[in-house]
Amino acid sequence: MLLLALTSVLPFLVTPAHAIAGKSYTTWDCCKPACGDSSSAGAYNKQTMIGAPRICNINNEPFSIAAGLTEKPGCGQNGNAFLCDTYSPVAVAENLSYGFAIMRDKTACCKCFELQWRQGTPAAGKRMQVQVLNIGGSSTTSNANDIIIYTPGGGVGPVYDGCRLQYGRSWGRTIGGVSGKDECANLPQNLQAGCYWRWNWARGDVNGWDLDYRQITCPRELENKSGCSVA
């Protein structure tokens, strides 16, 4: 545990940067992330990416990286490419979690950032290290600096068909998803731990909370899950 604590702070030493202010939001629309789609030319910066985010079929079985890039999305294109359940957030310590996210910055694919929630939020002082898998935003976010964390039961946003195609239904509010811990039991078993993360570790809804973040060197744990990194 001491080794984990030490490695978790190394990225700040390796890649110093000024903190950016934003807000956190959640989503889990079950759709193929744009950074892992070869047809999304211009949606991500291919020059800095090494590999591409791993993509799964409807049963959460991963394609090879090459096959995942070209497999048609289930959302809107009647394909068999969906968001892998392994992209759920994971608490690794009381004050540190790993996860994956969406940003509006078109050069952010496969880059990693450390988030820290501000005083006045239930997660004040807690840190989360995330890797970006998707480029975009929705009406949930009010400005370009906000970050959307992939969280099962976190709401489907503007894309309604993804989870219905993969699991037969979606859960909770369109924006924000489930309203409390008890509703996580309604999710498929493979997604429940990621849903409980929001209420047990972050201590609340997470949507609209103020935070600061900065780019870091990606933790190996995130790169191993996603299959991608940046030059």
C-alpha atoms as one frame of an Amber mdcrd trajectory, in Angstrom:
protein
   0.000   0.000   0.000   2.914   2.364   0.712   4.320   1.673  -2.754   0.927
   2.478  -4.303   0.757   5.733  -2.392   4.207   6.748  -3.613   3.619   5.881
  -7.261   0.329   7.735  -7.254   2.050  11.077  -6.657   4.938  10.570  -9.085
   3.024  11.896 -12.125   2.998  15.397 -10.634   6.765  15.252 -10.252   7.258
  14.023 -13.811   4.775  16.316 -15.583   4.294  19.581 -13.675   1.448  21.716
 -14.992  -0.832  24.489 -13.909  -4.143  23.292 -12.555  -7.283  23.841 -14.639
 -10.596  24.621 -12.950 -13.715  22.751 -14.021 -16.621  20.636 -12.861 -17.141
  16.884 -12.768 -20.052  14.993 -14.307 -20.876  11.324 -14.845 -22.101   9.189
 -17.728 -22.396   5.574 -18.854 -24.068   5.435 -22.257 -22.552   2.035 -23.196
 -21.427   3.463 -26.578 -18.122   2.919 -28.359 -15.705   5.735 -27.377 -14.667
   8.009 -30.250 -10.950   7.705 -29.450 -11.195   4.001 -30.328 -13.035   4.481
 -33.622 -11.053   4.793 -36.858 -13.935   6.644 -38.524 -13.638   9.494 -36.021
 -10.905  11.249 -37.981 -10.457  14.701 -36.520 -12.075  13.716 -33.232  -8.709
  12.812 -31.782  -5.034  13.501 -32.374  -3.563  10.391 -34.013  -0.072  11.842
 -33.925   0.199  11.591 -30.149  -1.673   8.301 -29.641   0.099   4.977 -29.205
  -2.410   2.198 -29.790  -6.092   2.998 -29.263  -8.653   2.434 -26.506  -9.788
  -1.177 -26.255 -13.349  -1.799 -27.479 -15.692  -4.644 -26.469 -18.559  -6.505
 -28.094 -22.069  -6.651 -26.676 -20.941  -9.308 -24.158 -18.001  -7.222 -22.878
 -15.501  -9.413 -24.708 -12.612  -7.276 -25.997 -11.722  -7.043 -29.669  -8.100
  -6.784 -30.661  -7.065  -3.139 -30.827  -7.036  -3.237 -34.646 -10.439  -4.927
 -34.908 -11.974  -2.594 -32.343 -10.977   0.458 -34.362 -13.011  -0.653 -37.382
 -15.938  -2.469 -35.718 -19.148  -0.491 -36.211 -20.647   1.073 -33.070 -23.793
  -0.431 -31.627 -25.086   3.087 -31.003 -26.702   4.370 -34.169 -24.912   2.065
 -36.621 -26.228  -1.425 -35.746 -22.696  -2.640 -35.075 -21.270  -4.755 -32.273
 -18.893  -2.272 -30.603 -19.690  -1.056 -27.092 -18.050   0.426 -23.999 -16.149
  -2.219 -22.002 -17.313  -2.776 -18.436 -13.643  -2.675 -17.348 -13.771   1.108
 -17.749 -15.711   1.419 -14.485 -14.054   3.568 -11.789 -12.072   1.788  -9.084
 -11.053   3.020  -5.628  -7.441   2.072  -4.873  -7.174   3.969  -1.586  -9.368
   6.103   0.642  -8.267   9.240  -1.197  -7.351   7.896  -4.658  -9.343   6.341
  -7.490  -8.605   5.324 -11.078 -11.032   5.703 -13.946 -11.742   6.904 -17.468
 -13.301  10.056 -18.839 -14.618  12.251 -21.632 -13.228  15.710 -22.431 -13.941
  18.290 -25.117 -10.276  18.847 -26.002  -9.792  17.111 -29.367  -6.147  16.384
 -28.581  -6.884  14.667 -25.252  -7.376  11.049 -26.394  -5.398   8.612 -24.229
  -3.927  11.434 -22.123  -4.269  11.187 -18.344  -5.273  13.785 -15.794  -5.428
  13.945 -12.026  -8.588  15.479 -10.599  -8.939  16.908  -7.122 -12.298  18.051
  -5.810 -12.500  21.362  -4.025 -13.577  22.200  -0.508 -17.343  22.332  -0.207
 -17.883  19.123  -2.182 -18.426  15.721  -0.489 -15.207  14.460  -2.125 -13.086
  17.423  -0.993  -9.400  16.486  -0.936  -9.889  13.199  -2.773  -7.944  12.582
  -5.983  -8.823  10.637  -9.113  -6.526   9.762 -11.994  -8.359   9.303 -15.296
  -7.512   8.493 -18.894  -9.531  10.125 -21.693 -11.341   7.679 -24.009 -13.834
   9.952 -25.703 -14.108  13.475 -27.055 -17.316  15.402 -26.620 -19.802  16.787
 -24.164 -23.475  17.396 -23.753 -25.938  19.679 -22.060 -24.591  18.400 -18.738
 -21.437  20.432 -19.154 -21.451  24.210 -19.160 -17.912  24.871 -20.353 -15.006
  23.290 -22.191 -13.006  22.542 -19.036 -15.528  20.165 -17.463 -14.769  16.441
 -17.245 -17.278  13.611 -17.604 -16.302  10.486 -15.663 -17.367   7.102 -16.977
 -19.543   5.745 -14.151 -22.099   2.906 -14.489 -25.535   4.286 -13.684 -24.190
   7.792 -14.286 -26.766   8.728 -16.928 -26.849   8.231 -20.679 -26.888  11.889
 -21.701 -28.051  12.532 -25.261 -27.478   8.931 -26.429 -30.474   6.815 -25.462
 -29.979   3.554 -27.334 -26.573   2.284 -26.167 -27.414   0.639 -22.851 -30.807
  -0.488 -24.114 -29.063  -2.335 -26.952 -26.359  -3.833 -24.746 -28.297  -4.538
 -21.555 -31.951  -4.111 -22.442 -32.432  -0.908 -20.455 -30.824   2.193 -18.984
 -30.939   3.316 -15.363 -32.021   6.440 -13.536 -32.176   9.976 -14.844 -30.993
  10.761 -18.365 -28.670  13.364 -16.867 -27.105  12.100 -13.650 -28.347   8.516
 -13.707 -29.273   6.790 -10.465 -30.259   9.069  -7.612 -28.791   7.050  -4.751
 -26.849   4.015  -3.626 -29.879   1.738  -3.361 -30.585   2.064  -7.092 -27.200
   0.515  -7.981 -28.713  -2.906  -7.261 -30.827  -2.460 -10.408 -27.762  -2.523
 -12.659 -26.268  -5.723 -14.101 -23.926  -7.359 -11.610 -20.820  -6.550 -13.666
 -21.607  -2.813 -13.423 -22.722  -2.568  -9.808 -19.292  -1.997  -8.254 -18.713
   0.982 -10.559 -22.107   2.390  -9.607 -21.449   1.993  -5.876 -18.108   3.779
  -6.351 -19.891   7.093  -6.717 -21.793   6.794  -3.469 -19.262   4.889  -1.345
 -15.978   6.513  -2.395 -16.971   9.914  -3.787 -19.764  10.244  -1.205 -22.416
  11.559  -3.524 -23.760  12.382  -6.953 -20.491  13.869  -8.376 -22.421  15.931
 -10.968 -21.620  19.651 -10.951 -18.900  19.430  -8.314 -16.024  21.909  -8.550
 -12.555  20.476  -9.089  -9.066  21.278 -10.311  -7.071  19.011 -12.592  -3.798
  18.785 -14.461  -2.207  16.454 -16.970  -0.076  13.642 -15.567   1.930  10.694
 -16.824  -0.549   7.842 -17.166  -0.553   5.222 -14.432   0.358   1.834 -15.860
  -2.874   0.412 -14.443  -4.915   2.646 -16.766  -2.770   2.008 -19.829  -2.983
  -1.739 -19.264  -6.783  -1.582 -19.195  -7.206   0.694 -22.188  -4.395  -0.511
 -24.420  -3.406   3.041 -25.341  -0.992   5.744 -24.282   0.480   8.951 -25.691
   3.880   9.765 -27.123
